[in-house]
Amino acid sequence: MDLWSLGVGGVMTSLLQIFVLILALLMIAWYFATALAKQYADAIKFLESKSLSKWVHNKTIQKARESLRITKQQKAHLQTLKQ
């Protein structure tokens, strides 16, 4: 019995595509969280303008607030921007 002929290949391809999409979104969030840690004044404009998708926006805030390189005041400000 060939599992690929039963449509498992299509399911696996779909799961792989979903995994790649989630990974790409995580990479974007990590990028902006790192930008906040290194150049807060410039990077915060992206969050304040709400130009990121809601999921990436909130994940960026989560990752930035987990960072030891973000001050307590910056973390408090980030929490107010959560969507």
C-alpha positions in Angstrom: 0.0 0.0 0.0 1.4 3.4 -1.0 0.5 6.1 1.5 1.3 8.8 -0.9 -1.5 7.7 -3.2 -3.9 8.0 -0.3 -3.3 11.7 0.0 -0.8 11.6 2.8 1.7 13.4 0.6 -0.7 16.3 0.3 -1.3 16.5 4.0 2.4 16.4 4.7 3.0 19.2 2.2 0.3 21.3 3.8 1.8 20.7 7.3 5.2 21.6 6.0 3.9 24.8 4.5 2.2 25.7 7.8 5.4 25.0 9.7 7.5 27.2 7.3 5.0 30.0 7.7 5.0 29.9 11.5 8.8 29.8 11.5 8.9 32.8 9.1 6.6 34.8 11.4 8.7 33.9 14.4 11.8 35.0 12.6 10.2 38.4 11.9 9.2 38.8 15.5 12.7 37.9 16.8 14.1 40.4 14.3 12.0 43.2 15.6 12.6 42.2 19.3 16.3 42.3 18.6 15.9 45.7 16.9 14.1 46.9 20.0 17.0 45.7 22.2 19.6 47.4 20.0 17.8 50.5 18.6 14.7 51.0 20.7 13.9 54.5 19.5 13.9 53.5 15.8 12.2 50.1 16.2 9.4 51.2 18.5 8.0 53.2 15.7 7.0 50.0 13.9 5.0 48.8 16.9 3.4 52.2 17.6 2.3 52.5 14.0 0.8 49.0 14.1 2.4 48.2 10.8 3.0 44.5 11.7 0.4 41.8 11.7 -1.3 41.3 15.0 0.4 38.0 15.7 3.9 39.3 14.8 3.2 42.5 16.8 2.2 40.6 20.0 5.0 38.0 19.6 7.5 40.8 19.1 6.4 42.4 22.4 6.5 39.0 24.2 10.1 38.3 23.0 11.3 41.8 23.7 9.8 41.7 27.3 11.6 38.4 27.8 14.9 40.0 26.9 17.4 41.1 29.6 18.5 44.0 27.2 15.2 45.8 27.5 14.8 48.1 30.5 11.8 47.9 32.9 10.5 51.2 31.6 10.7 50.0 28.0 8.9 46.7 29.0 6.1 48.6 30.7 5.7 50.8 27.5 5.7 47.7 25.3 2.9 46.1 27.4 0.7 49.1 26.7 1.1 48.5 23.0 -0.1 44.9 23.1 -3.1 44.3 20.8 
